[in-house]
Each structure stands twice: as C-alpha cells, then as structure tokens.
Amino acid sequence: MRLLVLGGTRFVGRHLVAAALERGHRVSLFHRGRSGADLFPEAEHLLGDREGDLSALEGGRWDAVLDVSGYLPRVVRRSAERLAGAAERYLFVSSVSAYAPGPGPLDEDSPLATMEDEATEQITPRTYGPLKVLCEREVEEAFPGRALVVRPGMIVGPLDYTDRFPYWVRRAAEGGEVLAPGRPERPVQLIDARDLGAWMVRLVEDGATGAYSATGPEHPLTMRGMLEACREGTGGDARFTWADDGFLLRQGVGPQDLPFWFPERDPQLQGVFEVSNRRALAAGLTLRPLSETVRNTLAWDRSRPAEERGKAGLSRAREAELLEAWRS
C-alpha cells in the first residue's frame, strides 16, 4: 500500500512509520523538516507546513492517509479537503479526551465532548478533547464513509518526549521513598506507542472505518499496580508513600508534577481512565506486557541526554519537601 503520514517524525508517528515500513508499505512523510529529517531514508519525505504550504502534496496518490499531528480543526480541514481526491481513506488519531466526562466505562457510543466557543484555537486541558472532536468532524465530512478515527488513551513507551511515564519509571529505578498520588486503587489506563502504531497500520490494511478507542491493558490496572510494575520492571527498591488528593491540592501539586494523577473530584476528568477497549481488541489490537514497556522505557530514557529529561514530574528536592509535609 501507499501510505501518507502527516507527521511521523516523533513518538507515535515514528513507531507507526517503522511498523508500516517493516510490513513492506511505501510511505510518504509530510512534515516541516524541523526534527527527524534524517529518519527513514527509505521513505519519501515531503516538506511543507500544515498551516501554510501544502504544495508538496500536489499530484500525489495514496491508499490511505494517517494523520498523527492534527490538533486544530481549521488545520485538519485544510489537509483533509486537499487529500479527499488523492487518497482512499483517512485515519485520524484523536484521543479518549474526545469523550464527554461521565461515569465509566466509556465507549465509542458515549457522548462526545463539546465547548461553547468552537472557534477557539487555544489548546488547554479543557479544550484539547473538544478540539479533537471538531477535528474528527472535519475528517468525516471530507471523507464520508471513508474515515477511520482512533482514540488512544495515555500513550507510553520509548520516545515518549512528554516525560510522563518515563518519570515514574526513572523514579522507581532510583528507589527510596517515593511520593505516590491519590487513591492507590484508582483505575489507570495506558497503551504502548509501538502497539498503537502497529495496530493502526493493520487497521488500514484491513480497510477499517469508524471509531475505535485504543487503550490498555486488557485487564483493569490501578495506580498502585502501575507503580509496582515500574518498581519490579526496573529492579529498584522504591517504597511508595501515598498522599491523598486533598493534601496534594493544598500543596499546589498538579498533574504535571505527578503524571497519571488528577483530583478524582474533578468532574471534567470523570471516566478518562475508564474507557472500554473491547472494540479495538476485537479489531486486532494486541498489547504487550507492561513489564516490557517499563524495561524498554528505562533503557531509552538512560540513552538520552540528561537535559532532555524532567519535562514532567517532581524534582527530588520538591518531593522531599512534600513527603516531610505529609508526615507532619
């Protein structure tokens, strides 16, 4: 198949492209050339800007478009309309944040998120999901009956530049007393980017359309289970001290400080870690063991420059302050 990937040089996109090439597909990458321009020399590189110059797409013909870099409906509309006559199908990577908050389990038939001002282009934790919904709408209008929407949960694994899951892996490997957030038995969901990328390629091969929620694992996972998997997978001796939501809020701690945590009383995030993946599993999604993801993430994290780490999570000094405040 001839595949056009919009993006493809970072995290999920890189894993997706690697899977497509491994399966023998001809891949074109449309990107700005600012990062990863030396990746995938066997692929065709089309340089441009989704918000500006799309001329590199002229004259091309593809079996499917895989859009891993769409966040604003106006921008997605330009790409989808330009490619409507040049590709058979369009896969758009959305998010489970596209679902309206509500008691879980949420699934593909659950209500979608909305916002009052659909003209806004300011991406915040509150607008991210509704904007993804509007992007989905643009794709479906440009490719009626030919659109495929994938809504991943929290994405983890090697190349995770957000540093959210790497923080916990790295911290568990360092060992000692670790500040753990909220209720230990609260649900958590995640998916390895490699599993997501490879599965999306297979979906395109199968000619799938419609919407799929893509998250894992297959069986329920808790915050305690995730952190213990990080400890066991890294061989560290971490000891987890659990601090409740109220304390963390009083101390000014946010989700970026302790990734995968948010106040359970926040109605805007209800159900975000309780999304059914049954339709995706039935469509061939396979999920590797969490222990493998932990080991591979740690190896990748240790291979990158130290200055690239620390985008998420607490400093050791701040963590020590919070632990002392919790004890007192």
C-alpha positions in Angstrom: 0.0 0.0 0.0 1.0 3.6 -0.5 0.6 5.5 2.8 0.9 9.2 3.5 1.7 10.0 7.1 1.1 13.6 8.3 3.9 14.0 10.8 5.7 10.7 11.5 8.9 12.0 13.0 8.1 12.0 16.7 6.9 9.3 19.2 3.7 7.7 18.0 4.4 8.7 14.4 7.9 7.2 14.4 6.6 3.9 15.7 3.8 3.9 13.2 6.1 4.6 10.3 8.6 1.9 11.4 5.7 -0.6 11.5 4.5 0.4 8.1 7.9 0.1 6.5 8.5 -3.2 8.2 5.3 -4.6 6.7 6.5 -3.5 3.2 4.4 -0.5 2.6 5.6 2.6 0.5 5.5 5.5 2.9 5.5 9.3 2.3 6.1 11.6 5.3 4.7 15.1 5.1 6.5 17.2 7.8 8.3 20.5 8.3 11.8 19.1 8.4 12.5 20.6 11.8 13.0 17.3 13.6 13.8 13.8 12.4 14.6 14.8 8.9 17.2 12.1 8.8 14.9 9.4 9.8 13.6 6.7 7.5 15.8 7.3 4.4 13.8 4.6 2.6 10.6 6.7 2.8 9.6 9.7 0.7 9.9 13.0 2.6 7.6 15.8 1.6 8.4 19.0 3.2 5.7 21.6 4.0 3.6 23.1 6.7 0.0 22.0 7.5 -0.8 25.6 8.4 0.8 27.0 5.3 2.4 25.4 2.3 0.7 22.1 1.2 2.1 22.2 -2.3 4.3 19.1 -1.7 1.1 17.1 -1.6 0.1 18.1 -5.2 0.0 15.2 -7.7 0.3 12.5 -5.1 -1.9 9.5 -4.8 -2.2 7.3 -1.7 -4.3 4.4 -0.5 -4.6 5.9 2.9 -3.6 9.0 5.0 -2.6 8.5 8.6 -2.8 11.8 10.5 -0.9 11.8 13.8 -0.4 15.5 14.1 -3.9 17.1 13.9 -5.0 19.3 16.8 -6.9 22.2 15.4 -10.0 21.8 13.2 -9.0 24.5 10.8 -5.7 22.9 10.1 -7.1 19.4 9.8 -9.8 20.7 7.4 -7.1 22.1 5.0 -5.3 18.7 4.9 -8.5 16.6 4.6 -10.0 18.7 1.9 -6.8 18.8 -0.1 -6.4 15.0 0.1 -10.1 14.0 -0.3 -9.5 13.2 -4.0 -6.0 11.9 -3.6 -6.5 9.1 -1.0 -9.0 6.3 -0.5 -9.2 6.6 3.3 -8.1 8.9 6.1 -7.1 7.7 9.6 -7.2 10.4 12.2 -5.5 10.0 15.6 -7.8 11.6 18.2 -7.9 10.9 21.9 -10.1 9.4 24.6 -10.4 13.0 25.8 -12.9 13.3 23.0 -15.5 11.7 25.2 -17.7 13.9 27.4 -16.9 13.3 31.1 -19.1 10.7 32.7 -19.1 7.6 34.7 -17.3 4.7 33.1 -16.9 2.6 31.2 -17.0 5.0 28.3 -17.0 3.5 24.7 -17.4 4.6 21.1 -21.1 5.2 21.6 -20.7 7.5 24.5 -21.4 11.3 24.1 -18.6 13.4 22.8 -17.1 16.5 24.4 -18.3 19.9 23.5 -17.4 23.5 24.2 -19.3 26.8 23.9 -16.8 28.6 21.6 -16.0 26.3 18.7 -13.9 29.0 17.1 -11.2 28.9 19.8 -7.8 27.6 18.9 -6.3 27.8 22.3 -5.3 24.3 23.3 -5.7 23.7 27.1 -6.5 20.6 29.2 -10.1 21.7 28.9 -10.2 22.4 25.2 -8.0 19.6 23.9 -10.7 17.0 23.8 -13.4 19.1 22.2 -11.0 20.3 19.6 -10.2 16.7 18.8 -13.9 16.1 18.3 -14.1 19.0 15.9 -11.1 17.6 14.0 -12.8 14.3 13.8 -15.8 16.0 12.3 -13.7 17.7 9.6 -12.2 14.4 8.5 -15.6 12.7 8.4 -17.0 15.5 6.3 -14.1 15.3 3.8 -14.1 11.5 3.7 -17.7 10.4 4.2 -17.8 6.7 4.8 -14.0 6.5 4.3 -12.9 7.9 7.7 -11.2 6.0 10.5 -10.9 7.6 13.9 -8.6 6.1 16.6 -9.0 7.5 20.1 -5.9 6.5 22.2 -5.6 6.7 25.9 -2.4 7.7 27.7 0.4 6.8 25.3 3.7 5.4 26.8 6.9 3.7 25.8 10.3 4.6 24.2 10.5 8.0 22.5 7.9 9.5 25.0 9.1 13.1 24.9 6.2 14.2 27.3 8.2 12.5 30.1 5.1 11.5 32.0 5.5 7.7 32.1 9.4 8.0 32.0 9.2 10.0 35.2 7.7 7.1 37.1 10.0 4.5 35.5 13.1 6.6 36.3 11.9 7.4 39.8 11.1 3.8 40.6 14.6 2.8 39.3 16.2 5.4 41.6 14.5 3.8 44.6 14.0 5.1 48.1 10.8 6.7 49.4 8.6 7.8 46.5 5.6 10.1 46.8 2.6 8.4 45.2 -0.5 10.3 44.4 -4.1 9.8 45.4 -6.0 6.6 46.0 -3.9 3.5 45.3 -6.8 1.6 43.8 -7.9 4.2 41.4 -8.0 3.0 37.7 -5.3 3.8 35.3 -5.1 3.1 31.6 -2.2 3.3 29.1 -1.0 2.0 25.7 2.5 1.4 24.4 3.0 3.5 21.3 4.5 0.6 19.5 1.4 -1.5 19.9 -0.7 1.5 18.9 1.3 2.3 15.8 1.5 -1.3 14.5 -2.3 -1.8 15.1 -3.2 1.3 13.2 -1.2 0.1 10.2 -3.1 -3.2 10.3 -6.5 -1.4 10.6 -5.6 0.5 7.4 -4.6 -2.8 5.7 -8.0 -4.3 6.7 -9.9 -1.4 5.3 -11.5 -0.5 8.6 -13.6 2.6 9.1 -15.5 4.1 12.0 -14.2 4.9 15.5 -12.1 2.9 17.9 -11.0 3.5 21.5 -7.4 2.3 21.9 -6.1 1.9 25.4 -4.9 -0.9 27.7 -4.2 -3.1 29.4 -6.7 -5.9 28.7 -7.4 -6.3 32.4 -8.0 -3.5 35.0 -4.9 -1.7 36.2 -4.7 0.6 39.2 -2.3 3.3 40.1 -0.7 1.0 42.7 -0.3 -1.7 40.0 1.3 0.7 37.6 3.8 1.9 40.1 4.6 -1.5 41.4 5.2 -2.7 37.8 7.6 0.2 37.4 9.5 -0.9 40.5 9.6 -4.6 39.5 10.5 -3.9 35.9 13.4 -1.6 36.8 14.7 -3.7 39.8 14.5 -0.7 42.1 13.7 -0.7 45.8 11.1 2.1 45.7 8.8 2.4 48.7 5.6 4.2 47.9 4.1 6.7 50.3 0.5 7.6 49.3 -0.7 11.1 49.8 -4.4 11.9 49.3 -5.9 14.3 46.8 -6.8 17.0 49.4 -3.2 17.2 50.7 -1.8 17.4 47.1 -4.2 20.2 46.2 -3.4 22.2 49.3 0.3 21.9 48.4 -0.3 23.2 44.9 0.6 19.9 43.2 -0.8 19.4 39.7 -1.0 16.5 37.1 2.3 17.6 35.5 4.0 17.2 38.8 2.7 13.7 39.4 1.7 12.3 36.0 -1.3 10.0 35.7 -2.8 11.7 38.7 -5.7 14.2 38.8 -8.2 15.0 41.6 -10.9 12.4 41.5 -13.5 15.0 42.4 -12.7 16.9 39.1 -15.9 16.4 37.0 -14.1 17.3 33.8 -11.9 14.2 34.0 -14.5 11.7 35.1 -14.2 8.4 33.1 -10.9 9.3 31.4 -9.2 6.1 32.7 -12.3 4.0 32.4 -12.6 3.6 28.6 -13.6 0.2 27.1 -11.2 -1.2 24.6 -13.4 -4.2 23.6 -14.0 -2.9 20.0 -10.3 -2.3 19.5 -9.3 -5.8 20.8 -11.9 -7.4 18.5 -10.3 -5.5 15.6 -6.9 -7.0 16.3 -5.3 -4.7 18.9 -2.6 -6.6 20.8 -0.9 -5.3 23.9 2.5 -6.2 25.2 3.1 -6.8 28.9 3.5 -3.7 31.0 6.8 -5.1 32.3 8.3 -5.0 28.8 7.2 -1.4 28.3 8.8 -0.5 31.6 12.1 -2.1 30.7 12.2 -0.6 27.3 11.3 2.8 28.5 14.1 2.8 31.1 16.7 1.7 28.5 15.6 4.5 26.2 15.5 7.1 29.0 19.0 6.2 30.1 20.2 6.6 26.5 19.1 10.2 26.0 20.9 13.3 27.2 20.1 14.3 30.8 18.9 17.8 29.8 16.1 16.2 27.8 14.5 14.7 31.0 12.4 16.5 33.6 9.6 17.8 31.4 7.2 16.2 33.9 7.4 15.1 37.5 8.8 16.4 40.7 12.4 17.3 41.5 13.9 15.2 44.2 14.1 18.3 46.4 10.4 19.2 45.9 9.4 15.5 46.5 11.3 15.5 49.8 9.5 18.7 50.9 6.2 17.2 50.2 7.0 13.9 51.9 8.1 15.8 55.0 4.9 17.9 54.9 2.8 14.8 54.6 4.4 13.1 57.6 3.9 16.2 59.7 
